[in-house]
Amino acid sequence: MALTRLLARPQARASDSGPAMARVIAFANQKGGVAKTTTTLNLGVALVEQGLRVLAVDLDPQGNLTMSQGWNPDEIDRSMFDVLVHRLPITEIVRSNELDVAVSSIDLAGAELALASMIGRERALEKALLPVRENYDFVLIDTPPSLGLLTINALVASDGVIVPVQCEYLSLRGLVQLENTLSMIRENLNPNVGIQGILATMFDRRLLHSREAVEILKENFGDLVLNTKIRKTVRYAEAPVKGQSIFKYDVSGEAAGMYRDLAKEVLDGASARQHA
């Protein structure tokens, strides 16, 4: 399987003399339970810790990112549904805690149906983010576990995609499906988007299965596989219950250290792209 060819990075966007714009990163994998939300939140807070301005967009109707900052999606009147479907300015639904969050609600589950008949439906999120991109250094988008219209909106709006992948053999197939979707988006909607990193999650260094899964990823995807691996720890399950990131829950613990490492890797990659 010629996966290395399929996953060749697209050319970076040419910079212009205008104001600096946030780098938009989507976290996508149609498989659920791979730590997309955990990664979006904790990477975002790690970047905030570095003095950067970060907006996290909760594009998942389950609202797990919203809940992870202490808000109940069932009690939210206006959310990303209103931004995408009713063109409400995104600033109207952004709430601030450890970082800024464009919140989700259960209404978002109806967004795909509502968007289906709209002209330019794939660009709804891209247009919504445009007025605020000058206000942030990074916009991080948490997507639902599917390759439907919400995820397509995220990919069209993004400069790059980080794919959290559980350390198991079946992950490879899901990556190929995602790249096929990205290829269609590059051809028709956003020629610049591509996978900027594959993040191994739920890694257990004690298990041969986990170590072999990472080796398979590296054999097939080369330097797209990030050096940081997110290891299993009970802290990840405990922090969201408190409506907190791992940084607020256990700032000096191993889990926070992993996301600091990931933030450094993302920042190093962004710097390399600027000077390419």
N, C-alpha and C positions, 0 to 999 in steps of 0.2 A: 504494500500500500504506500503510494508516494505522498505521505503526509507532509513531509518537509516542503515539497513543492506547493502543496495546497495551502500551507500556512505561511507562505512568504509574506513578510510585512509589506504593506502598501507604502507608497511614498508619503513622507510627512507633509503636512500642509505648509505652504509657503507663508512666512510671516509678513506682516505689513507694518506700516508706520503708525497704525492706530493704537488705541489703549490696549493694555494687556488683557487678554481674555482668559477666563478660567479654563483649565484643562478638564474636559468632561470624560469620566470613566464609568462605563457600565459594568456591573457584576452580573454575569449571566451564566446559567447552566440550566437546561430544561429538566434536569434531574433535581428533585427536592432533597432537602436534608444534607446539603454539602457545605453549609456555613456561609451562604451568600450574605445574609443579614448580619451575622456576627462580624464578618469581614468588612462589610460596608461601614458599619458603625465604628468598629475599633480602629480601622485604618483612618477613618475620618477624624476621630479624637486624637490619634497619634499625630496626625498632620496639624491639628489645632495646637497640640502641645509644642510643636515647632514654630508657632507663631503665624501659621497660615490661616487664611479664611476659607472655610469649608461649608458647602451646602450639601446635605444628604437628601436625596429624593426617594421617598417611599412609593414605589410603583407597584407594590404587591397588595392586592385586595385583602390579604390576611392581616396586613398592618403590623407585622412583627417589628419592623424598624421603629415605627411610631410608638409601639408599646415599650420597646427597649429604652425609650427616653422618658417613660412615665405617663404617657397619654393613652387613654382608652379610645380606640378607633370607633367604637360603638357610640361614643358621646361627642364625636366631632361633626359639626354641622357642614363645614366647607372643607374640601380636601382636594387632592389631585384629580378627582373626578370632575370637579367644577372647573379646574384649570384646563383640562383636556377637552371637555365636552362643551362647556359654557364660556370658554375663553376668559375666565376670571384671571386677573394678574396673579402670578405665582407668589408675589410678595404678600398677598392677602391670606395665604394659608401657611406661610412659614412660621414655625415656632422655634424658640431658642431654649436650649438647655446646655449640654456639653458642647454642642455644635448646632447650627441651624438645620432644621428638618422641614422639608415640604411634606406635610403629613398625609396619610392615607386614611380611608374609611371603607366600610363594607360596600358603600355605593360604587367604589371603583370596580367591583365585580361586573357591573353593567356597562363599563366604559367601552369594552370591545364591541358590543352590540350597538351602542350609541354612536361610536366612531365609524362603524362600517359603511354608513351611507354618506359620510362627510367627504367633501373634496379635500385632498391633501391630508387625509387621515394619518398617514405615516409620519407626517412632519409636525403634528400637534405639539409634542414635547419640545422639539427643536425650536419652534417659534416661541413657546412659553419661556424657555430659558434665555433666549437672546437678550431681553432687557436687563437681566441680572448677571450676565457672565462677566461684566466688568467689575462686579462687586466682590468676586470670589477668586481664589487661586485654584480651587478644585471644586468640581461638582461630581458627586458620587451617586450613582443610581442603582438602587436595589430593585431587581426585577423579579417577576413571578416565575415559578418553576414550569415554564412552557415557552414555546417559540411563537406565541400568538401576537396580536397587534400591540399589546402593551410593551412586550419585549422588543418588537420591531421598532416602535417609537424610541425606545432607549438606545438601540443600536444606531438608528439614523441620527440621533442627537449627539452621539459620542465621538470622541477623538480616538478612543481605544477601548478594548474590552479586557477585563481580568476575569479569568474563568476559575472559580474555586472547584477543585476536583477531589472527591473523596478517594482515599488511597485504596482502590480496588480495581480489578481487571476490567470490569464493565464500563469504567469511565471513558475508555478510549473511544467507544462507539458514539457516546454522547458528544464528544468533542468534534468528531467528524460531522455529525448532524448540525452542530452549531456553525462550523466553518462553511458548510454548504449554504446555510442561511446568510451568513456574512458575505459570501461570494455574490449572492443575488442582490444584496443591499449595495455592495460596492458597484455592481454593474448598473443599478437603476436609481439609487437614491443618495448614497454617500460614498464616493470613491475612496475616501481616506481612512475609513474605519477598518480595523483589524485587531486580531488578538495581540495585546501587548504583554500578556503574561499569563501563565498557567500556575495556579497556586495549589499545592498539595495541602489538603486539610485532613483533620482527624488522623494524623500520622501517629503511628505507634511504633517507635523504633525497636521495641522488643519483639515485634512480629515480623517474621520473614516475608509474609504476604504484603505488608506495608512497604517494606524496603524494595521488594521486587516490583511493586506497582509503580513506585517512583522511577526505578530504572527503566521500565517500559515506557513511561512518559518521556524520559530523557532521550531514549533511543529513537522515538518517533517525532518528538517535537523540539529536540535540541535546546538552544538557548532561550526558547520561549518559556521553558520551565524555570520559574523563579527559584532562587537559592533558598529563600525562606520557606520553611515547612511549618504549618500550624499543627502542633501536637495536641493530642487529647488531654484535656484537663477538666476537672469538675467545675472549675471557676467559670467556664463559659456558660454552663447551665444555670449557675447561681446568679450571675450578674443581671440578666434581663428580668428576672423575677423582682429585683429591686428597682427596675427602671433605670439601670445604670450601664455604662460601658465597663469594660474590665479595668479601665484606668481609674475610675472613681471607686470601684469595688475593691480592687487589690492592686494599687498603683505600682508597687515594687515587686509584684509577683512575676513568675515565669511567663504567664500568658501575656501580660502587658509588654514584656520584653520582646516576645515574638512579633507583636504588631509594631513596635518601634523599629525592629529590623525590617519589616515589610515596608514601613513608611520610608526608611532610608533607601531601600531598593527602588521604590516608586519614584522618589525624588531624584535619585541618580539617573534613572532612565529618562525622566523628563528633561533633566539638564543635558543629557547626551543628545536627545532629539533636537533641542534648541540649537546645539552647536554643530549638528550634522550638516 
